[in-house]
Amino acid sequence: MSFKFREQLAIGEAGEALFLEHYPEPLILYSGKSADFIAIDSGDLVELKSDMYPMDKTTNFFFERWSDVAKKKPGGPWQSRRNSVDRFIYMFAQDGTYFEFSDVGALCARLEELIVDLKPVKVYNTSWVTEGYKIPRLLLTDLYVEAQIEKEDS
C-alpha cells in the first residue's frame, strides 16, 4: 500500500484545523515551513503530528525518523529539532487526545536510545519512502503532558 501526498496533506490539514480551534492557548498558522503554528503569547513554534489511527487500538506512537529515506531527510521530532521548534505535539485526531512534548531535544535523545533495538517501519508513498518507529507511549511519559480537546456538544 502506498500513500498519496494530497490525501496525507488533507488529513494533516484537518488535524491542524481541529487542533487550532480547540487548543487552550491562542495559536496562529505559521507562515514558514519549519512549523505548523506559532503561539501568540510566547512566540513558541509548534509542530503538530496528526495520527488518524484510533488511540485505543495501539499503545504506541509512530515517530517518523526519515521523511525521505533515500535523501536522509529528517522527519518527525528530528525535523522539528533541526527547525528549532519549541513544542512537538502528537495528536490522535479521532480521539481528540494529544501529547505535548515541550523539550524536542530531550524527545529526540530518548528516541535515539530506544530505536537502537527496534526495527524501522517503512511507509511507501507514491515517489519516496519514509521510515519511522513504533514507540510505546509508556516509555515517554516523563516527557509529555497528555490533554484532551474539549469539543462543544452539537
N, C-alpha and C positions, 0 to 999 in steps of 0.2 A: 504494500500500500504506500502510495506517495501522497504528500500533502501539496496543495496548490497555494501559492503565495497569497493570492487575493482572498481565498477562503480563510486562511490563517490571519490575515490582516483584519478582515471583518470581525472575527472572533475577538481579536485584541482590542479593536475599537469599541465593540460592545462592552467588553470588560472595563475599559477606560471610562466610558460614559457612566456606567453603574457606579464605579468607584468615585469618580469626580462628584457625582450627585450626592453621595452618602457619606463620604469621608468626613470625620468630625472637625477637621482643620481646613480653612479655605485654601484651595489649590487652583491653579490655572494651568492650562496646557502649556507645555514648554515649547518654544519655537524652534529649538535646535534638535539635533538628532541624538544627543547624548543622554537624554532623559525623557520621561513622559510628561512630568509635571514639575512645577516649582511651587513651593509653599509660600504663600503671600507674606505671612508674618516673619518667618525665619530666613527665607531665601533658599531653603534646602532644595536640592534636586532630588526628585523621587522617581524611581523606576518601578513599573508595575508588571508583574508576570501574571497573566490570566490563564488559569488552568480550567478547562471545561470538564474535566473528569470529576465524577461525584466523589466528594471527600470521604464519604462513608464506605467507599469501595477500595480505599487504599490507606495505608498508614504512612505513605511516603510523600515526599516532594519529588518532582523531577526537575533537576537543575541542568540546564544546557551548558555544557563546557565549551563546545565549539559551535558557533553559528554556521561555519563553513569549514569542514574538516580539511579539505584539500588546501585551502588558503590559510589554515590555522588562525581563523578569526575568532577571538574570544566571544563567548556567549554568556547569557545569564548574569550572575553576580560578577563574574570575571570581567565582562564587558562594562558593567556598572562601575567596578573599581577603576578600570582604565579611564573611564569618563568622569571620575571624581564625583560620582553620585553619592548623596548622603544617606538615602534610605532605599532599601530594596524591599518591595512588598510582593508577597506571593499570595494570590487570591484564588480560592476555589469559587469560581463565579456562580455556579449553580446553587451553591450553599450560602453564598454571601459571607463566607468566613475568610479572613485574611490574616496573614502573619507578617508582622513588620520587623524587619531587621534594620536597626539603626547604626550598626557598625559593619559596613560592607567588607572592610578589610578583615575583620575577625571572622565573618562568614566564609570568605574565600579561604582563609587559613585553615579553618576547621574542615571545609570541604576537601582541601588538598590532602589532609591527613586521612580522611575517610575513603577517598576514591582509590587510594593505593591498592586496596584489596578488592575492589569492585570491578565488574565487567561493564564496559560502556554500552549504552543502548544507542544504536544508530537510528536516525529518523530520516527517511528518504523523501526529499522534496523533488519538485519537477526537474531542477537542473543542479542541485547541490545536495550534500548530505550534512546534517547536523549530528551532534553526538552529545549525550548527556548521561546522567546517573540518577538512579532511584536512591534517594537518601531517606532513611526513616526519620520522621518528624521528631521522635523522642530523642534523637541524638543531637538535636539543635535547640532544645527547649530553653537553655540558658541564653540563647542569642536572639530570641524573638519575643514579641508581645502578640498574643492572639486576640483578635477582635471580630465582632460580628457587625455586618452592615445592618443598620436599623431601617427597614423599609416601612413606608407608611402603608396601612391597610387600605385596600381599594374598596 
